[in-house]
Amino acid sequence: MLKNKNVLIFGFGITGKSALKFLNDFPCKIYVYDKNLDLENIETEEDFIIFKEEDLKNIDLIVKSPGIYPDHEILEKARELNINIISDIELAYRNLKTDKIVAITGTNGKTTTTTLVGDILQRKNKTYVVGNIGKGILEITNEASIDDFVVIEASSFQLEDTIEFKPNIALLTYVTSDHLDWHKSVENYVNAKFKIFANQDENDYAILNYEDKDLAAKHNIRSKIYYFSTEDVNENGAYLKDNKIFFRDEGEISEIIDTNEIKIPGIHNIKNIMGSIIIAKLFGIEDEIIRNSISNFTGVEHRIEFVRNINGIKYYNDSKGTNPDSTEVAIQAMDGEVILIAGGYDKGANFDELIEKSKEKLDSVVLFGETADKIASSCKKNGIEFFVVENLQKAIELVNNFAKKGEDVLFSPACASWDMYNDYEERGRHFKNLVRELKNNEA
């Protein structure tokens, strides 16, 4: 596929750098484009040519970094020239030796589900957890053997630029709306998510939230479908009954785990766990292994992560809450009345529904960042007290002055981090450091 080809790496961040290392093992000519970097002074062991627009006519393939908008002028010209534009997961898929590929996507729940699936599968065989978490997929593509599991957290950005990508098992946690600044419409976003199933056939498996059954019917899924649901819907898959999770496959039912054994909070996590169970069962993993993994799983960093209890006030880091739907889920998972800290980069989301659905649990909202005024407007409409501050440090200082015993302080921005931070992880670490520095005595 790559022999004697001219390949353009479009964007030289984490994805671009891993693509360069991967492609250097092939007899191809590599070009790199990134308008934000001085590529002439980049220190790297690998050789590349700095791309100029006049080179485009000679390019055979473009590997695009997921964060770059699809309507970039050079990409539009490339499409006119019928040049294939692919993501890193597409490039990796074409070169992986194993067909034991799991891909997980969804508006929310991807990271938790991917992490748990990786933990279960690694108890049986060597497993690589890649994509938006762990290593970039191109870093392990040559290393993974024919018997290894590869579990991919796939974003809508990556899936948009796939052509042949065909995971053996694909899971869609659920889909609402997100990244409208990038996809331009809800329909485009949903279609990108459903591309995870596009090339599957009758030998593959699709796993979906039962609530998305009607939506799935519109996308012509050809693989075997399994559902997860909080009720017994009499379909193949996993369901919740009497606080226990069961798995059904062609009429055979097995009890997997009592929800009292689950450490991570919220009904959304029950759903994430059900999806993980289906994947494990389809690979033939024993129930005991599945149960042990789930019962010991404490969640992922930056997702409803307990940080500290200060005089009866619990602080939670949910920096991975990068859209309104995710933040709503986090609010509902809290035990007490919630002081919400939110705000960040504007992806074009509407916050009215978030505040309206959450107002019974919200004591007040502290806002900062690019979307502060936008969320404040939603608070006004719903009669929720709000405060606008300069930054996250000011938000913590303010909350520390008025939070009351029994309340939960939830940092769940409902927005991306890019107005003030490089990513949600940096933002979450900053929140945790600020909370840990508070002078109050521990309860």
C-alpha positions in Angstrom: 0.0 0.0 0.0 2.8 2.4 0.9 5.6 1.3 -1.4 7.0 4.2 -3.5 4.1 6.4 -2.4 4.2 10.1 -1.5 2.5 10.5 1.8 1.6 13.8 3.5 1.3 14.0 7.3 -1.2 16.8 7.8 -0.5 18.2 11.3 2.5 17.4 13.4 1.2 16.9 16.9 1.1 13.6 18.8 -0.7 11.8 15.9 1.6 13.3 13.2 4.8 12.4 15.1 3.7 8.8 15.6 2.7 8.6 11.9 6.2 9.8 10.9 7.9 7.1 13.0 5.6 4.5 11.6 6.0 5.5 8.0 9.8 5.6 8.2 9.7 1.8 8.2 8.2 1.8 4.7 9.8 2.7 1.3 7.8 5.9 0.8 8.5 9.6 0.6 7.1 11.5 3.6 6.0 15.1 3.5 4.9 17.1 6.7 2.6 20.1 7.0 1.9 22.1 10.1 1.4 25.9 9.7 1.8 26.4 13.5 5.3 24.9 13.7 8.8 25.8 12.5 9.4 22.5 10.8 12.9 23.4 9.7 14.0 23.4 13.3 12.1 20.3 14.5 14.5 17.8 16.2 13.6 14.3 15.0 15.5 11.2 14.0 13.2 10.6 11.0 13.6 12.2 7.6 10.8 14.2 6.0 10.2 16.9 3.4 8.5 20.1 4.4 5.3 20.3 2.4 4.6 23.2 0.0 1.2 23.7 -1.7 2.7 23.0 -5.1 3.6 19.5 -3.9 0.0 18.5 -3.5 -0.3 17.3 -7.1 2.3 14.6 -6.3 0.7 13.4 -3.1 -0.8 9.9 -3.1 -2.2 9.8 0.5 -2.8 12.2 3.4 -2.7 11.1 7.0 -4.7 13.8 8.8 -4.4 14.6 12.5 -7.9 14.4 14.1 -8.0 17.9 15.4 -7.7 19.6 12.0 -11.0 20.9 10.6 -12.1 18.9 7.5 -12.8 22.1 5.5 -9.2 23.2 5.5 -8.3 24.7 2.2 -5.5 22.2 1.4 -7.8 19.3 2.2 -10.5 20.7 0.0 -8.1 20.9 -2.9 -6.9 17.3 -2.1 -10.4 16.0 -2.4 -10.8 17.7 -5.8 -7.7 15.8 -6.8 -9.2 12.5 -5.5 -6.4 12.1 -2.9 -7.4 9.8 -0.1 -7.5 11.5 3.3 -7.3 9.0 6.2 -6.9 9.0 10.0 -4.3 7.2 12.1 -6.7 4.4 12.9 -7.3 3.8 9.2 -3.6 3.6 8.5 -3.0 1.3 11.5 -5.9 -1.0 10.5 -4.5 -1.5 7.0 -1.2 -2.7 8.6 -2.3 -4.6 11.8 -1.6 -8.4 11.9 -4.4 -9.2 14.4 -8.1 -9.2 13.5 -9.0 -9.1 17.3 -9.8 -5.5 17.0 -12.3 -3.7 19.3 -13.4 -0.1 18.6 -15.3 1.9 21.0 -16.9 5.3 20.4 -19.8 7.4 21.7 -20.6 10.9 22.9 -19.6 9.9 26.4 -18.4 6.8 28.2 -15.7 5.9 25.7 -12.7 6.1 28.0 -14.3 4.3 30.9 -15.5 1.5 28.7 -12.3 1.2 26.7 -10.2 1.1 29.9 -12.4 -1.6 31.5 -12.5 -3.7 28.3 -8.7 -3.5 28.2 -8.4 -4.6 31.8 -10.7 -7.6 31.3 -9.0 -8.7 28.0 -5.5 -8.4 29.3 -6.3 -11.0 32.0 -6.7 -13.5 29.1 -4.1 -12.4 26.5 -1.8 -9.5 25.6 -3.9 -6.4 25.0 -3.1 -3.0 23.6 -5.4 -0.1 24.7 -4.9 2.7 22.2 -6.5 5.7 20.5 -7.5 8.7 22.6 -6.1 7.0 25.6 -2.8 5.2 26.2 -0.5 5.0 23.3 -1.3 6.2 19.8 -2.4 3.3 17.7 0.5 3.7 15.2 3.0 3.2 18.0 1.9 -0.4 18.5 0.8 -1.4 14.9 4.0 -3.2 14.0 4.4 -4.7 17.5 0.9 -6.3 17.9 1.0 -10.0 17.0 -1.8 -12.0 15.3 -3.1 -13.3 18.7 -3.1 -10.0 20.5 -6.2 -7.9 21.4 -6.2 -4.2 20.2 -8.8 -2.0 21.9 -9.3 1.4 20.3 -11.0 4.5 21.7 -12.1 6.1 18.5 -13.3 9.7 18.2 -15.7 11.0 15.6 -12.8 12.9 14.1 -10.8 9.7 13.5 -13.9 7.8 12.3 -14.8 10.5 9.8 -11.5 9.8 8.0 -11.8 6.0 7.7 -12.4 4.1 4.5 -11.7 0.4 5.1 -11.6 0.3 8.9 -13.4 -2.8 10.1 -13.3 -3.7 13.7 -14.4 -7.3 14.7 -16.3 -5.8 17.6 -17.6 -2.2 17.6 -19.4 -0.5 20.4 -21.3 2.8 20.4 -22.0 3.9 24.0 -24.7 6.3 22.8 -24.9 9.4 20.6 -26.3 12.9 21.2 -24.6 16.0 19.8 -21.1 17.3 20.2 -18.3 18.9 18.2 -20.7 20.9 16.1 -17.9 23.4 15.4 -16.0 20.6 13.6 -18.8 18.5 12.1 -21.1 21.5 11.3 -24.3 19.6 12.0 -25.8 16.9 14.3 -26.4 14.7 11.3 -22.7 14.8 10.2 -21.6 14.0 13.8 -24.0 11.0 14.1 -23.0 9.7 10.7 -19.3 9.9 11.7 -20.0 7.9 14.9 -21.9 5.2 12.9 -19.0 4.8 10.5 -17.6 2.5 13.2 -20.0 -0.2 11.8 -19.8 0.8 8.1 -17.5 -2.0 6.9 -18.6 -4.8 9.3 -20.2 -7.9 7.9 -22.1 -11.0 9.3 -18.9 -12.2 11.0 -18.5 -9.1 13.1 -20.4 -7.7 16.1 -22.1 -4.3 16.7 -23.0 -3.3 20.3 -25.4 -0.5 20.9 -27.5 1.2 23.6 -31.0 -0.1 23.2 -32.2 3.5 23.3 -30.4 4.0 19.9 -32.2 1.0 18.3 -34.3 3.2 15.9 -31.2 5.3 15.0 -29.2 2.1 14.3 -31.9 0.9 11.9 -31.3 3.9 9.7 -27.6 3.0 9.3 -27.9 -0.4 7.7 -25.8 -2.3 10.1 -24.9 -5.7 8.6 -23.1 -7.3 11.6 -24.7 -9.2 14.5 -26.2 -6.7 16.9 -26.1 -6.9 20.7 -27.8 -4.4 22.9 -27.3 -3.2 26.5 -30.3 -1.8 28.5 -31.4 -1.0 32.0 -34.4 -3.2 31.4 -34.8 -6.8 30.0 -35.8 -6.1 26.4 -35.5 -9.7 25.3 -32.6 -9.0 22.9 -29.1 -10.5 22.7 -26.8 -8.5 25.0 -26.7 -7.3 28.6 -29.5 -6.0 30.8 -30.2 -4.9 34.4 -32.7 -6.7 36.6 -33.1 -6.7 40.4 -29.7 -4.8 40.7 -27.9 -7.6 38.8 -26.4 -7.5 35.3 -27.3 -10.5 33.1 -26.0 -11.5 29.7 -28.3 -13.1 27.1 -27.1 -14.9 23.9 -29.5 -16.8 21.7 -31.8 -17.5 24.7 -29.1 -18.6 27.1 -28.9 -16.3 30.2 -26.1 -15.9 32.7 -25.8 -13.7 35.8 -22.6 -11.7 35.6 -22.4 -9.4 38.7 -24.4 -7.7 41.4 -24.3 -3.9 41.1 -23.4 -3.7 44.8 -19.9 -5.0 43.8 -19.4 -2.0 41.4 -17.3 0.8 42.7 -17.8 3.5 40.1 -21.0 5.6 40.6 -24.0 6.4 38.3 -26.4 4.5 36.0 -24.2 5.7 33.1 -21.4 3.5 34.4 -23.7 0.5 34.7 -24.3 0.9 31.0 -20.6 1.3 30.3 -20.0 -1.9 32.3 -22.8 -3.8 30.4 -21.2 -2.9 27.1 -17.8 -4.1 28.4 -19.4 -7.4 29.5 -20.8 -8.0 26.0 -17.4 -7.5 24.4 -15.8 -9.9 26.9 -18.4 -12.6 26.4 -18.2 -12.4 22.6 -14.5 -13.1 23.0 -15.3 -16.1 25.3 -13.9 -14.6 28.5 -14.9 -16.5 31.6 -17.5 -14.9 33.9 -15.2 -15.1 36.9 -12.5 -13.1 35.1 -15.1 -10.5 34.0 -16.5 -10.2 37.5 -13.1 -9.8 39.2 -12.1 -7.1 36.8 -15.4 -5.1 37.2 -15.4 -5.4 41.0 -11.8 -4.1 41.3 -12.3 -1.3 38.7 -12.3 2.2 40.3 -12.8 4.3 37.1 -10.5 6.6 35.1 -8.7 9.8 35.9 -10.7 13.0 35.2 -14.0 11.3 35.0 -16.1 11.8 38.2 -12.9 11.3 40.1 -13.1 11.9 43.8 -10.4 14.3 44.9 -10.9 15.3 48.5 -13.3 15.7 51.4 -12.9 19.0 53.2 -15.1 19.4 56.3 -17.9 17.3 54.8 -17.7 18.9 51.3 -16.7 16.5 48.6 -14.7 17.7 45.6 -14.9 15.8 42.3 -12.8 16.2 39.1 -14.8 15.6 35.9 -12.5 17.5 33.6 -13.3 14.9 30.9 -16.9 16.3 30.9 -16.4 18.2 27.7 -20.0 18.5 26.5 -23.3 19.3 28.2 -24.6 15.7 28.1 -21.5 14.4 29.9 -21.8 17.1 32.6 -25.5 16.3 33.1 -24.6 12.6 33.6 -22.0 13.6 36.2 -24.4 15.9 38.1 -26.9 13.1 38.3 -24.2 10.8 39.7 -23.6 13.0 42.7 -25.2 12.2 46.1 -25.6 15.7 47.5 -26.6 19.1 46.3 -24.2 20.2 43.6 -22.0 23.3 43.2 -21.0 23.1 39.6 -17.8 24.6 38.2 -18.1 24.9 34.4 -17.0 26.7 31.3 -14.3 26.5 28.6 -13.9 26.5 24.9 -17.0 27.0 22.8 -17.8 24.1 20.5 -21.1 25.5 19.5 -23.1 23.6 22.2 -26.4 24.8 23.8 -26.5 24.7 27.6 -30.2 25.4 28.2 -31.1 21.7 28.4 -28.2 20.9 30.7 -29.2 23.5 33.3 -33.0 22.8 33.0 -32.5 19.0 33.5 -30.1 19.6 36.4 -31.7 22.4 38.3 -33.2 20.2 41.0 -29.7 19.1 42.0 -27.9 22.4 41.5 -27.2 24.8 44.4 -25.2 27.2 42.2 -22.9 27.4 39.2 -19.4 29.0 39.1 -18.3 29.9 35.5 -15.1 30.8 33.8 -13.7 30.6 30.3 -15.0 31.4 26.8 -18.5 30.0 27.4 -19.1 31.6 30.8 -21.6 34.2 29.6 -23.4 31.6 27.4 -23.9 29.2 30.4 -24.8 32.2 32.6 -27.7 33.0 30.3 -29.0 29.4 30.7 -28.7 29.7 34.4 -30.7 33.0 34.3 -33.5 31.3 32.3 -33.8 28.6 35.0 -33.4 30.7 38.1 -30.1 29.1 39.1 -27.6 31.3 41.1 -24.4 31.7 39.2 -21.0 33.5 39.5 -18.6 34.4 36.7 -14.9 34.4 37.6 -11.6 35.0 35.8 -10.2 31.5 35.9 -10.2 28.1 37.7 -8.1 29.2 40.6 -10.6 32.0 41.3 -13.5 29.5 41.0 -11.9 27.3 43.7 -11.3 30.2 46.0 -14.9 31.3 45.7 -16.4 27.9 46.2 -14.2 27.3 49.2 -15.7 30.4 50.8 -19.4 29.4 50.5 -19.7 25.6 50.1 -21.6 23.9 52.9 -21.2 20.5 54.6 -22.9 17.8 52.6 -22.6 19.5 49.3 -20.7 18.1 46.3 -18.3 20.4 44.4 -18.2 19.1 40.8 -15.8 20.4 38.3 -17.4 19.3 35.0 -16.8 22.0 32.4 -19.3 20.9 29.8 -16.8 22.3 27.3 -13.4 21.6 25.8 -10.3 22.9 27.4 -8.6 24.7 24.5 -9.4 28.3 25.5 -7.1 28.0 28.5 -5.4 24.6 28.6 -3.7 22.2 26.1 -6.2 19.4 27.0 -8.7 18.2 29.5 -5.9 16.2 31.4 -3.9 19.4 32.1 -7.1 21.1 33.2 -8.0 18.3 35.5 -4.6 18.1 37.1 -4.8 21.9 37.7 -8.1 21.4 39.5 -6.8 18.6 41.7 -3.7 20.6 42.6 -5.8 23.6 43.5 -8.1 21.5 45.7 -5.3 19.8 47.4 -3.7 23.1 48.3 -6.8 24.4 50.1 -6.0 25.0 53.8 -9.1 23.6 55.4 -8.6 20.6 57.7 -9.8 17.3 56.4 -13.1 16.0 57.7 
